[in-house]
Amino acid sequence: MSSSFISLVKRISSQRLCLFLALGAAATMVACGIQDTSDQSMEADEPWNWSDEFVRSAVDQVRAGRDLNPDSWPGGARVAVLLSYDVDNETVQGLRTGNISIGPLSQGQYGSRVALPRVVKLMNEQGVPSTFFFPAWSLKLAPEQADLIQESGMHEIAAHGWIHELNTALDGPTEERLLRQAVDAIEEITGKRPVGYRAPSWNHSPNTLRIVRDIGFLYESSLMADDRPYELVQNGEPTGMVELPVEWILDDAPLFNPRGNSYMNPRDVMQVWIDEFDKAWEEGTMFLLTMHPHVIGHRSRIIALEGLIEHMKSREGVWFGTHEEAARWVRKQAGMD
């Protein structure tokens, strides 16, 4: 017999065996009252076949609820300016993926060694309270960063994961374990338990909001449903959790990547941010900017931040605050406390 005929026989036998096992499994599932999810799996691959219930349940996992923008900000200000820094350092230069390479890690060390001191010095000189979100390992590798930030008494340190893990790829127990580890580590180093959370990579798994609520965070800052603060709704129910939304337009990382496709001249980026602030001022809402010390802290880029602060300070009715201060203010104004 030819080898091709033998292969054909083996394939037919294998197919018959698979069919027999499948029929047996189906019968067992019916007998045991177990629902067959094969159709659901097929539908999951074909969005045009999704039921109304399936679409709504997917969308309603986490939604924007009521607008929490106050009538005015502290001191009667018409606009709030929240400057935040995700102090990722080495965690995004190989640690989070396990791709260890000395060159990228040195770029991460630049964040704690040079860039963060430059950023904090500017914030202190300008009297601008800011929030610094740390993956725990960024702080564990250079704990002196905490003293630098806390010395002035006006800045906040918040949580940004354990090692900038991709939380959306984790099962619930692992995601929760890592975030609890991060909170404990940050508290041990700083002496204060963080009250704010920003998800690594700005995304939620199906478990993230539940975990954040269970841990007892005051606010969350990862989502993008508004320009204003709002209350998060989970599966149709208000949560009492304040969301301070972010936006890729207001993030230095994609726009300042010299090896990326979206690189912009820092002075052009400064104008984008100025325009965003001016519109927030007109609307009487909030301007929240996300930066990374290892990105914005380079000499040619921090000039853009200096120019932005100068412009914002030239307007009347501007309040600069930390994310914690803003969250507590909006909660009070909304009667949530």
NUTIPA-706240 format. One record per residue (C-alpha): residue number from 1; residue in three letters; x, y, z. Coordinates in pm, 1 decimal. Layout:
<recs>
   pos   code          X          Y          Z
   NUM    ALA          X          Y          Z
...
</recs>
This chain:
<recs>
   pos   code          X          Y          Z
     1    MET        0.0        0.0        0.0
     2    SER      118.2      347.9      -74.8
     3    SER      210.4      586.7      206.5
     4    SER      -54.4      834.1       83.5
     5    PHE     -330.9      570.3      118.7
     6    ILE     -216.0      487.0      471.8
     7    SER     -227.0      854.8      560.4
     8    LEU     -580.4      880.2      422.6
     9    VAL     -696.3      584.1      630.2
    10    LYS     -543.5      736.4      941.8
    11    ARG     -716.9     1070.6      875.5
    12    ILE    -1056.6      898.1      827.1
    13    SER    -1009.9      694.2     1143.3
    14    SER     -911.4     1003.1     1335.2
    15    GLN    -1213.5     1194.3     1208.0
    16    ARG    -1447.8      907.9     1306.2
    17    LEU    -1292.8      897.5     1652.2
    18    CYS    -1333.4     1272.6     1696.8
    19    LEU    -1697.2     1249.6     1583.4
    20    PHE    -1762.4      964.2     1825.1
    21    LEU    -1605.4     1156.1     2114.2
    22    ALA    -1794.7     1472.0     2025.2
    23    LEU    -2129.0     1289.7     2016.6
    24    GLY    -2049.2     1122.6     2345.9
    25    ALA    -1952.1     1450.6     2504.6
    26    ALA    -2269.3     1616.8     2379.6
    27    ALA    -2483.1     1338.4     2524.0
    28    THR    -2301.2     1364.8     2855.9
    29    MET    -2354.2     1742.2     2865.7
    30    VAL    -2727.8     1702.1     2802.4
    31    ALA    -2755.7     1432.0     3067.1
    32    CYS    -2570.9     1645.6     3321.4
    33    GLY    -2757.7     1963.9     3237.0
    34    ILE    -2443.4     2139.8     3110.4
    35    GLN    -2503.5     2413.6     2853.2
    36    ASP    -2326.0     2378.2     2519.8
    37    THR    -2134.9     2701.7     2455.7
    38    SER    -2010.9     2613.0     2108.2
    39    ASP    -2270.8     2838.4     1946.4
    40    GLN    -2171.9     3120.2     2180.4
    41    SER    -1808.1     3071.7     2086.5
    42    MET    -1900.7     3085.4     1720.2
    43    GLU    -2102.2     3400.8     1779.9
    44    ALA    -1810.8     3555.8     1968.1
    45    ASP    -1609.7     3528.4     1646.5
    46    GLU    -1892.1     3680.8     1441.9
    47    PRO    -2004.2     4011.6     1597.5
    48    TRP    -2276.0     4057.3     1337.2
    49    ASN    -2448.4     3752.3     1488.8
    50    TRP    -2436.5     3871.6     1848.2
    51    SER    -2766.7     3898.5     2031.8
    52    ASP    -2885.2     4229.4     2176.7
    53    GLU    -2832.3     4087.5     2524.4
    54    PHE    -2473.3     3986.2     2446.5
    55    VAL    -2380.4     4328.9     2304.7
    56    ARG    -2536.9     4517.5     2593.3
    57    SER    -2376.8     4295.8     2855.3
    58    ALA    -2035.8     4344.3     2694.6
    59    VAL    -2071.3     4721.5     2674.0
    60    ASP    -2227.6     4760.0     3019.4
    61    GLN    -1937.2     4600.5     3208.0
    62    VAL    -1797.8     4946.6     3283.4
    63    ARG    -1963.7     5266.0     3164.6
    64    ALA    -1963.9     5637.1     3240.1
    65    GLY    -2236.6     5738.6     3480.1
    66    ARG    -2324.5     6082.2     3610.4
    67    ASP    -2114.2     6385.4     3532.6
    68    LEU    -1918.7     6490.1     3842.5
    69    ASN    -1778.9     6816.6     3708.5
    70    PRO    -1841.8     7071.4     3986.7
    71    ASP    -1987.8     7418.7     3940.9
    72    SER    -1647.4     7551.2     4043.8
    73    TRP    -1316.0     7418.0     4163.3
    74    PRO    -1137.0     7508.3     4490.0
    75    GLY    -1105.8     7881.6     4543.6
    76    GLY    -1383.5     7946.1     4293.2
    77    ALA    -1159.9     7843.3     4000.0
    78    ARG    -1328.0     7769.9     3666.1
    79    VAL    -1085.8     7499.5     3550.4
    80    ALA     -882.8     7228.1     3721.8
    81    VAL     -535.2     7133.5     3599.7
    82    LEU     -420.5     6784.4     3697.3
    83    LEU      -66.5     6698.0     3591.8
    84    SER       25.4     6332.2     3631.4
    85    TYR      338.9     6130.5     3572.6
    86    ASP      349.6     5754.7     3515.8
    87    VAL      692.0     5668.3     3657.6
    88    ASP      740.5     5349.5     3458.0
    89    ASN     1120.5     5349.9     3421.8
    90    GLU     1262.2     4998.2     3375.1
    91    THR      923.1     4827.4     3391.6
    92    VAL      837.9     4932.6     3035.1
    93    GLN     1191.9     4875.5     2912.3
    94    GLY     1179.8     4497.8     2934.7
    95    LEU     1074.7     4397.1     3286.1
    96    ARG      702.4     4370.5     3211.4
    97    THR      762.6     4133.2     2919.1
    98    GLY     1071.6     3952.1     3044.4
    99    ASN     1272.9     4072.0     2744.0
   100    ILE     1580.7     4177.0     2938.7
   101    SER     1829.3     4388.3     2745.2
   102    ILE     2084.3     4623.8     2900.2
   103    GLY     2037.1     4911.4     2656.0
   104    PRO     1662.3     4959.5     2709.1
   105    LEU     1703.7     4913.4     3084.7
   106    SER     1947.7     5203.0     3085.0
   107    GLN     1675.7     5418.4     2927.6
   108    GLY     1454.9     5319.5     3218.0
   109    GLN     1718.6     5416.7     3472.2
   110    TYR     1737.3     5759.4     3309.0
   111    GLY     1385.1     5809.2     3441.5
   112    SER     1482.4     5784.7     3808.6
   113    ARG     1840.1     5912.9     3776.9
   114    VAL     1790.5     6226.3     3565.1
   115    ALA     1435.6     6283.7     3443.0
   116    LEU     1234.9     6257.4     3765.3
   117    PRO     1460.8     6502.1     3955.0
   118    ARG     1429.0     6744.4     3662.1
   119    VAL     1048.7     6712.6     3659.8
   120    VAL     1007.6     6743.4     4036.5
   121    LYS     1235.6     7047.2     4043.4
   122    LEU     1016.5     7219.6     3783.0
   123    MET      694.7     7131.8     3966.3
   124    ASN      835.2     7260.3     4295.3
   125    GLU      964.9     7582.8     4142.2
   126    GLN      628.1     7645.2     3977.5
   127    GLY      430.1     7542.9     4285.9
   128    VAL      230.6     7287.9     4086.8
   129    PRO      100.6     6989.3     4287.8
   130    SER      121.9     6672.2     4080.8
   131    THR       41.5     6301.5     4100.5
   132    PHE      304.7     6035.5     4038.8
   133    PHE      174.2     5687.2     3947.2
   134    PHE      423.5     5409.8     4019.8
   135    PRO      442.8     5047.0     3920.2
   136    ALA      570.5     4908.6     4249.9
   137    TRP      891.1     4777.5     4098.0
   138    SER      986.8     5123.1     3971.3
   139    LEU      982.9     5239.5     4331.2
   140    LYS     1147.4     4926.2     4469.0
   141    LEU     1441.2     4968.7     4230.4
   142    ALA     1495.8     5333.6     4328.5
   143    PRO     1314.1     5404.6     4657.1
   144    GLU     1485.0     5743.1     4686.0
   145    GLN     1229.1     5866.3     4432.5
   146    ALA      968.6     5868.8     4709.2
   147    ASP     1170.8     6109.7     4926.9
   148    LEU     1229.8     6335.8     4629.3
   149    ILE      858.0     6356.9     4552.6
   150    GLN      738.9     6382.7     4910.8
   151    GLU      989.7     6642.3     5030.1
   152    SER      774.4     6939.4     4925.5
   153    GLY      462.0     6798.0     5087.9
   154    MET      240.6     6891.3     4792.1
   155    HIS      259.6     6589.5     4559.8
   156    GLU       78.1     6254.8     4556.3
   157    ILE      207.8     5902.0     4493.2
   158    ALA      -47.2     5658.2     4347.6
   159    ALA      -54.0     5299.4     4219.0
   160    HIS       13.7     5186.6     3862.6
   161    GLY       41.1     4810.1     3898.5
   162    TRP      314.9     4576.8     4017.3
   163    ILE      558.0     4558.5     3724.3
   164    HIS      345.2     4738.3     3460.6
   165    GLU      188.0     4400.5     3390.4
   166    LEU      -65.7     4358.1     3113.7
   167    ASN     -357.0     4326.6     3355.1
   168    THR     -607.4     4245.5     3079.3
   169    ALA     -418.0     3922.1     3007.0
   170    LEU     -432.3     3799.1     3367.5
   171    ASP     -689.1     3587.6     3546.3
   172    GLY     -876.6     3760.6     3827.1
   173    PRO     -687.8     3613.5     4126.1
   174    THR     -348.2     3696.1     3973.6
   175    GLU     -448.7     4049.8     3883.8
   176    GLU     -577.4     4106.3     4236.5
   177    ARG     -270.9     3955.1     4400.7
   178    LEU      -34.6     4176.8     4202.8
   179    LEU     -230.0     4494.5     4273.6
   180    ARG     -250.3     4420.2     4645.8
   181    GLN      125.4     4352.9     4644.5
   182    ALA      180.2     4684.2     4471.1
   183    VAL      -30.2     4879.6     4720.1
   184    ASP      152.4     4719.0     5013.2
   185    ALA      496.3     4783.2     4862.3
   186    ILE      418.6     5147.5     4785.4
   187    GLU      286.2     5199.4     5137.2
   188    GLU      594.8     5037.9     5288.3
   189    ILE      829.2     5268.0     5094.4
   190    THR      632.4     5593.5     5114.1
   191    GLY      465.3     5556.2     5452.6
   192    LYS      125.1     5629.7     5298.6
   193    ARG     -125.6     5395.8     5140.4
   194    PRO     -209.0     5506.7     4784.4
   195    VAL     -570.5     5610.0     4725.6
   196    GLY     -555.6     5633.9     4346.3
   197    TYR     -513.8     5371.5     4074.3
   198    ARG     -420.4     5391.7     3708.3
   199    ALA     -418.7     5065.0     3516.4
   200    PRO     -104.2     4972.0     3325.6
   201    SER     -169.3     5040.7     2957.3
   202    TRP     -494.5     5223.9     3042.4
   203    ASN     -730.2     4928.9     3020.1
   204    HIS     -955.7     4716.4     3239.1
   205    SER    -1000.4     4343.4     3244.3
   206    PRO    -1346.9     4212.6     3334.8
   207    ASN    -1215.3     4196.7     3693.7
   208    THR    -1032.3     4528.0     3731.0
   209    LEU    -1308.8     4751.9     3861.3
   210    ARG    -1424.4     4493.1     4115.2
   211    ILE    -1066.5     4459.5     4242.1
   212    VAL    -1018.9     4835.9     4260.1
   213    ARG    -1341.3     4871.0     4457.9
   214    ASP    -1256.6     4582.0     4690.9
   215    ILE     -916.7     4732.9     4771.8
   216    GLY    -1087.0     5060.5     4857.3
   217    PHE     -935.7     5310.4     4616.5
   218    LEU    -1078.4     5662.5     4620.4
   219    TYR    -1052.1     5714.5     4246.3
   220    GLU     -956.0     5549.6     3918.3
   221    SER     -777.9     5711.6     3620.9
   222    SER     -752.6     5484.2     3316.3
   223    LEU    -1062.8     5529.7     3102.0
   224    MET    -1173.8     5775.4     2835.5
   225    ALA    -1550.7     5830.5     2831.2
   226    ASP    -1537.8     6206.3     2900.1
   227    ASP    -1315.9     6512.2     2943.7
   228    ARG    -1472.7     6568.7     3286.1
   229    PRO    -1470.7     6361.5     3604.0
   230    TYR    -1753.4     6110.5     3620.3
   231    GLU    -1887.5     5823.6     3828.1
   232    LEU    -1817.9     5472.6     3707.3
   233    VAL    -2114.0     5242.1     3648.8
   234    GLN    -2063.1     4865.0     3660.9
   235    ASN    -2320.6     4638.5     3498.3
   236    GLY    -2577.7     4916.3     3518.1
   237    GLU    -2516.9     5001.4     3884.5
   238    PRO    -2348.5     5322.3     4012.2
   239    THR    -2029.1     5239.0     4200.6
   240    GLY    -1943.4     5559.4     4385.2
   241    MET    -1600.9     5540.5     4217.9
   242    VAL    -1467.7     5866.3     4072.8
   243    GLU    -1311.1     5838.2     3728.0
   244    LEU    -1054.8     6102.3     3631.8
   245    PRO    -1035.5     6026.2     3259.2
   246    VAL     -725.4     6015.3     3042.5
   247    GLU     -679.5     6053.3     2666.7
   248    TRP     -406.2     5962.8     2417.0
   249    ILE     -403.3     6321.7     2285.0
   250    LEU     -298.6     6422.1     2634.5
   251    ASP      -16.3     6170.0     2672.6
   252    ASP      347.8     6243.7     2596.1
   253    ALA      457.2     5886.0     2520.4
   254    PRO      313.1     5828.5     2169.8
   255    LEU      384.9     6183.5     2049.8
   256    PHE      744.7     6197.7     2172.9
   257    ASN      863.6     5858.2     2049.3
   258    PRO     1139.3     5940.9     1795.9
   259    ARG     1123.3     5586.1     1656.6
   260    GLY      746.0     5579.7     1621.2
   261    ASN      507.4     5681.9     1344.0
   262    SER      337.1     5957.6     1543.9
   263    TYR      640.9     6157.5     1654.3
   264    MET      585.7     6534.0     1681.5
   265    ASN      813.9     6826.8     1751.4
   266    PRO      784.8     6906.7     2125.4
   267    ARG      688.0     7266.5     2053.9
   268    ASP      406.2     7146.3     1827.4
   269    VAL      287.3     6913.1     2103.3
   270    MET      292.6     7205.3     2344.3
   271    GLN       50.3     7389.3     2115.7
   272    VAL     -185.9     7089.8     2108.8
   273    TRP     -185.4     7085.0     2488.6
   274    ILE     -237.6     7460.9     2504.8
   275    ASP     -539.2     7430.6     2275.9
   276    GLU     -680.3     7149.6     2491.5
   277    PHE     -633.6     7360.8     2803.9
   278    ASP     -790.0     7669.6     2648.4
   279    LYS    -1102.4     7476.0     2553.6
   280    ALA    -1121.0     7324.0     2904.1
   281    TRP    -1095.8     7677.4     3045.7
   282    GLU    -1376.8     7797.0     2818.4
   283    GLU    -1597.5     7504.3     2920.3
   284    GLY    -1512.9     7533.1     3289.5
   285    THR    -1408.0     7170.5     3323.9
   286    MET    -1079.9     6983.9     3372.4
   287    PHE     -743.8     6950.1     3198.3
   288    LEU     -567.8     6623.0     3284.7
   289    LEU     -227.8     6558.8     3127.4
   290    THR      -38.7     6229.2     3151.0
   291    MET      338.4     6230.6     3116.9
   292    HIS      627.7     5995.8     3188.5
   293    PRO      949.8     6126.8     3346.4
   294    HIS     1167.5     5914.6     3118.0
   295    VAL      987.5     6078.4     2821.9
   296    ILE      903.5     6439.1     2915.4
   297    GLY     1215.6     6470.3     3131.9
   298    HIS     1454.2     6503.9     2839.7
   299    ARG     1590.8     6854.8     2787.2
   300    SER     1422.8     6937.4     2457.8
   301    ARG     1087.0     6805.3     2578.8
   302    ILE     1061.1     6962.4     2922.0
   303    ILE     1070.0     7298.2     2743.2
   304    ALA      722.3     7212.0     2612.4
   305    LEU      600.9     7154.8     2968.2
   306    GLU      754.8     7479.1     3085.7
   307    GLY      577.8     7669.3     2807.8
   308    LEU      245.3     7500.3     2884.3
   309    ILE      262.1     7590.0     3254.5
   310    GLU      353.3     7948.7     3169.9
   311    HIS       49.3     7973.3     2943.6
   312    MET     -188.5     7817.9     3197.2
   313    LYS      -68.1     8051.4     3470.4
   314    SER     -142.6     8349.9     3247.2
   315    ARG     -516.5     8275.8     3269.9
   316    GLU     -742.3     8364.7     3562.8
   317    GLY     -936.7     8104.5     3756.6
   318    VAL     -698.0     7811.4     3723.3
   319    TRP     -662.3     7560.1     4006.5
   320    PHE     -367.7     7318.3     4012.1
   321    GLY     -419.5     7007.4     4223.8
   322    THR     -337.0     6642.1     4271.7
   323    HIS     -571.7     6370.2     4154.9
   324    GLU     -656.3     6290.3     4516.0
   325    GLU     -748.5     6652.1     4588.1
   326    ALA     -964.4     6668.1     4275.6
   327    ALA    -1140.5     6339.9     4355.1
   328    ARG    -1219.1     6447.7     4710.1
   329    TRP    -1348.7     6783.7     4586.1
   330    VAL    -1584.3     6638.4     4325.8
   331    ARG    -1712.4     6377.6     4571.2
   332    LYS    -1791.6     6650.6     4823.1
   333    GLN    -1961.4     6873.2     4564.5
   334    ALA    -2169.1     6578.7     4438.0
   335    GLY    -2276.5     6476.9     4787.8
   336    MET    -2106.6     6137.8     4759.6
   337    ASP    -1946.9     6149.0     5106.8
</recs>
